[in-house]
Amino acid sequence: MVDWSRYSSCGPALTLTLSQWERGLTEVSLRYTPT
């Protein structure tokens, strides 16, 4: 049985972490992409 309360409580934090990762990868790719 899956403990959904655990996932629902850490859901927003996980989403925030993923958004930060996405932003960081975008900055790195823009910085190292030759223009």
Phi and psi in degrees as a GROMACS rama.xvg file:
@    title "Ramachandran Plot"
@    xaxis  label "Phi"
@    yaxis  label "Psi"
@TYPE xy
-88.7601  133.971  VAL-2
-86.6141  92.0986  ASP-3
-68.8589  -27.2983  TRP-4
-62.7073  -34.3884  SER-5
-66.6275  -43.4901  ARG-6
-70.4751  -37.5806  TYR-7
-68.1674  -30.6355  SER-8
-76.0553  -32.6883  SER-9
-97.6515  1.8346  CYS-10
-60.8583  -54.5393  GLY-11
-59.2583  -39.1878  PRO-12
-64.9846  -40.1939  ALA-13
-64.9738  -41.5062  LEU-14
-63.2038  -41.0081  THR-15
-64.2568  -41.4617  LEU-16
-63.1709  -42.584  THR-17
-64.363  -38.9103  LEU-18
-66.3292  -37.6742  SER-19
-66.4409  -40.9732  GLN-20
-60.5904  -44.4178  TRP-21
-62.0511  -42.755  GLU-22
-64.5299  -42.6756  ARG-23
-63.8768  -43.5125  GLY-24
-64.1904  -37.1895  LEU-25
-64.6769  -43.3672  THR-26
-63.669  -42.9365  GLU-27
-64.715  -43.6914  VAL-28
-65.2644  -38.8827  SER-29
-68.6328  -34.4987  LEU-30
-71.9211  -37.9817  ARG-31
-98.1746  3.45637  TYR-32
-87.6406  121.688  THR-33
-63.934  133.748  PRO-34
